[in-house]
Amino acid sequence: MMTRTKKAILISLSILLTLSTLTGCGAKSVSNDATATNPTVSGAAGSKPVIGAPEGAAPTTLVTNDIIVGTGKEAVATSTLTVHYTLMAWSTGQVVESSWDGGSPATFPLSGVIAGWQQGIPGMKEGGRRLLVIPAELGYGAAGGGPIGPNETLIFVVDVISVS
């Protein structure tokens, strides 16, 4: 016969295994805010993504979701990346800028960009597309920057073209 303590341990382990399996499906980190609805992302690989406007309160933690899983070289913290990206402001649901509109991708060292990218891009592979929802403290903060207002939650869709 199983003791009460052993039974409680088995139930706890079962719950932890279930939770770890569920959290490993798609998103690295999700917000605790149940009212947030992340934007939808559509569009074929190699073309400008279409991003639906978000709904509800912005997440308070970094959210990552692979839309297309790449098969090429993997990005690490020290990588230099060539990417296409689209940036939307959570508060307005409007696209702020997109490298697709300029016709050429951006190239930069991952170590030289906002913390939300530094935390949300590693692990992506060439050919991949990822949704990043970045809270203000991992973006441009209370000061904002350029067309980004103060305390803005950022929505990026990033396509990794090459990693070096």
N, C-alpha and C positions, 0 to 999 in steps of 0.2 A: 504494500500500500504506500502511496506517495504522501510525504509529509506536506503540510500546508506551506512551509517555507520553500520546498523544492518546487511545488506547483506554482507559487508566486514568481519564482525565478524563471521558470519555463515560460510563463505567460509574458513576463517582461522581455525576455529574449525574443519571443515571437513578435511582439509589438515593435521592438527595435529593428529586427530584420525586415519587417514589412515597411517601416518608415524609411530605412536606408535604401530599400529597393525602389520605393516610390520617388524619393528625392533624387535618385540617380538618373531619372528619366527626363533629360532635356535641360533643366535649369540648374545652374550651379547654386544660385541663391535666390530666394524669393522673399517678397515682403510679407510681414505679418499682417498687413492691412488688407482685410478681406473685401474692402470696398473698391480697391483698385482693379481695373480691367486693363491689362496690357494691350497695346495696339496690335492689330493684325498686320501681317506682312505677307505680301504676295508678289509675284513677278518671277519670271524665269531666270535661271542662273545666267550671268553675263549681261543682264539688262537691269535698268534702274528699278529698284523695288517700289512698290506701292504700299504706303503705310496708312493704316486706318487711324483715326484720332483716338486717343486714350479716353477712358471714362473713369470717373470717381477720383478719390484722393490719390496722389502720387505715392508710389512705394517709398519706403524709408531706407531700404537696403538695395544694394546692387542686384539687378536682375539680369541674367544672361539666358538666352535661349537660342540654340542652334536651329536655324531655318533650313540650311543646307550644310551637311557635314562634308568638309573637304577631304581630299585624299592625298594631298601633297605634303610638303615639308611643314612641320609644326612650329608655330610661333612660341618663343620663350621670352623672358624678360629682357634679354640682351639683343633681341632681333631687330633688324631694320625691315620695315614692312612697306609694301606697295599695296594700296587699298583704294577701293571706291567706297564712299560712305554717303549716307544721307542723315541729316540732323533735323529733328523735330523738337519743338518746345512742348513739354507736357501741358503747360498752362493754357496754351492757345490751340494746340493741335495743328499748328502750321509748320511747314518745312522752313527752316531757317537758312540752310545751305545744303548743297549737294555737289560732290565732285563730278557726278554724272552730268550735271548741267554745264560744267566747264569743259567737258569732253576729255579730260585727262585725269588719271588717278593721282593720289597724293603718296609721297614717299617720305618716311621719317623713321627715326629710331623710336622704338616703343618706350624707352626710358625718358623720352622728352615730351611726352603728352600727359594729359590729365590722369589723375589716379584711377578714375573709372575705367579708362582704357587699359592702364597698366595692370589692373586686377581682372578685367573682363576679357581681354584678348588672348593671353597665354593659353595654349592648348588648341587654339584654332589652327586649322590646316589650310594650305593653299587650296583655292577652289571653294572654300566655305563661306557661308553667309550667317551672321549672328546678329540677333537683336540684343542691344544693351540698353537698359533703363538705369540711368545714373542719377542718384540723388545729388543735390547741390553740393554737399560737402566733398564729394568725389569728383565734382565738375569744376565750376567757376565760382562756387561759394556765394557769400553775401555780397561780394563786389560785382559779380557778373563779369562780362568781358565781350567787347564788340557788340554783336547783335543779341547776345545772351543777357537777359535781365538778371537782377539779383535773385539769389535763392531759387534758380530755375532747375527743375528736374529735366534732364536731357534724355532724348530717345535717339539712339543711333542704330542704323542698320549698316553693318560693315561687311564688305566682301573682300576677302584676302586674295590678292592676285599673286603676290610673291613674298617669300620670306628669305632673308639673308642674314 
